[in-house]
Amino acid sequence: MNTLLNLPISSLNGVGKKRAALYSKLGLNDINSLLHHFPNRYINCSNPLKISQAIIGEKCCIKATILKSEKPYVKSRKMIIYTSHGADSDKNCVAIVFFNNIYAFKSLKIGHTYLFFGKIEGNIISKKIINPMIINPDESSLIPIYSLTSGLTSKMISTNIKQALNLIDGQEDCLPQKLIDKYGLIAFNDALKNIHFPQSEQHLNRAKQRLIFEELLYWQIGIQLIKQQNTIETTKKLTYLNLDSFLNNLKFELTNAQNNVINECISDCLKNVPMNRLIQGDVGCGKTVVAAALAFLFAKSKMQVAIMAPTDILARQHFKFFVKTLTPLGINVNILVGSLSSKEKSKVQNELEYGMIDVIIGTHSLFQEKTNFKNLGLIITDEQHRFGVEQRKKLAEKGNAPHKLVMSATPIPRTLALIIYGDLDISNIYELPAGRIPVKTVHIPSSKRSRAFSYIKNQLQKQRQAYIVCPAIDDSERNIASVVKYTQNLQQNIFKDYSVEMLHGKMTGSEKDILMQKFLNGQIDILVSTTVIEVGVDVPNATTIMIENAEFFGLSQLHQLRGRVGRGNIESLCILVSNATKPESQKRLKIMCDTNNGFEIAEEDLKIRGPGDFFGNKQHGLPNFKIANIIEDTKILNVCKKEAENILSNDPRLELKEHEKIKNNVLHLFSHDKYIL
């Protein structure tokens, strides 16, 4: 990388400590990061409106020649108004008004013509344009607009970027020329100049294509370098392959999909390199049984298994299932979670280290420094997207090249899987166990809530339970259901004869666990909760879930919440309460009512919400792309995947001179990952 690009932003003219601090808020500290702060949109001023065409109250671009300027009007100590007057070729006039901006006011020269972009005010006879952006007609007609922070303007950023662009003249391209020629890409320097100051729409599109290609290529190379780490040899091979006693102990038959995935995993675990596989499937598809089958084979092969869950309650749920499934077969199962006492933890850790425990289920406690294994052969991570890359690796380091299996009940579209899990082989379980009754989903307006309450009361009278989900904890926002107020209302009114409790994210882990255990034991009739219940909690007796303000949730999140019911053999109902009228919200709610297929829902959710919000909030492992859009740029992503494979097949550690800049950029992109090369 050009050393000039590593200079701090403060080395640019006009960037003092104050402006440098503002740039730092945007994560921009050196010249290179500034140049990669791409515009998020452009104002097209190629066809400015006549002043007579400008609509009051709307933003637009007009062209005017400055006729005269007024003396500044001091409205108050904090407000000075500066006004110039201009006219277009039709002799229609406009007042150009600035508040507290003497620099913009003085930049306008009488007799000179400018483009102005801003909000039109006044009336038909006397129009004003307020605090407009001033554009030289000789410059590009596509004006970049940047993500900002208070105190910075797009004009300031543009000025600094123009100066920074001078530093890249003559800089050698990052990509090999043969790759540039193969795909008809423009030079990197030209791409940077045209992404910030495009000469035309065509120049802008070619700049985007080049920068998107480069960004996705670096990501794919990095992902595949991580995958290469799994080519190290392992001695952890299965020696016991007979599942008969395990299958005979089950009270049900496995589906074809479950059998296929088990066989895929067994095949992986007979190879010389560790398995690194993701199993994704819909809520209730039986991923845990697959995990238990593998745990059985590893324990019988004299190796230990670690199963990591994101919460205490989910870990305890797994523990209960694995004890029931594996203990009768002579396998020692234990649990290690944060709520255990120091003495209990120490005892479990000692037994693990001496090999007395075959299968351990736990949370973050599993990868703590004090936790060690005698012979760790398999790591299973549940709800993979809730753990960071480093956390996954910390646990893997406790074994000598152990096999790794990760599971997710949030099906991930293929495009997103390529980005997040490109280092994993993927198995999908599309088939649900026989006899599973699909959850019926209905959408009602809030005016019909009383009918929903009557239905819930009817279910409670049949000794069943219900969830009610609210998007907020308290009354911080108007017209949004809050857990606290909602619970109080139910306790005091319609459900005063029933046990109603609330659960939310501000409660401690132990408080949540106690409440969930009471709900699981049937001591609570209605649990009013935020989305903290969305992951894996299994209460077969819960047959109704009502989700207030359903329009506030993404499709995948709604599907996960719906998955809290229908876990037994009783018909269950999901009630979506929403008064939303926006077409996008209506579309989401209709999709939920029309299908129970998590894979279809995931695809739609990605299209509607975009990758940043796919999991409801930003999760570990999802890259913060500067310009690439994994929905729109799928074709480029697939091309980059192939090119990354080609590059690494010929140069596995990027040691050739032609790949030197690629290597530097990949290392910069994956700076969090010390294992990549």
Secondary structure by P-SEA (a helix, b strand, c coil): ccccccccccccccccaaaaaaaaaaccccaaaaaacccccccccccccccccccccbbbbbbbbbccccccccccccbbbbbbbbcccccbbbbbbbcccaaaaaaccccbbbbbbccccccccbbbbcbbbbbccccccbbbbccccccccaaaaaaaaaaaaaaaccccccccaaaaaaaccccaaaaaaaaaccccaaaaaaaaaaaaaaaaaaaaaaaaaaaaccccccccccccccaaaaaaaccccccaaaaaaaaaaaaaaacccccbbbbbbcccccaaaaaaaaaaaaaaacbbbbbbbccaaaaaaaaaaaaacccccccccccccccccaaaaaaaaaaaaaccccbbbbcccccccccccccccbbbbcccccccaaaaaaaaacccbbbbbbbbcccccaaaaaaccccbbbbbbcccccccccbbbbbbcccaaaaaaaaaaaaaaacccbbbbbccccccccccccaaaaaaaaaacccccbbbbbbcccccaaaaaaaaaaaaaccccccccccccccccccccccbbbbcccccccaaaaaaaaacccccccbbbbbbbcccccaaaaaaaaaaaccccaaaaaaaaaaaccccccccccccccccccccccccaaaaaaaaaaaaaaaaaaccccccccaaaaaaaaaaaaccccccc
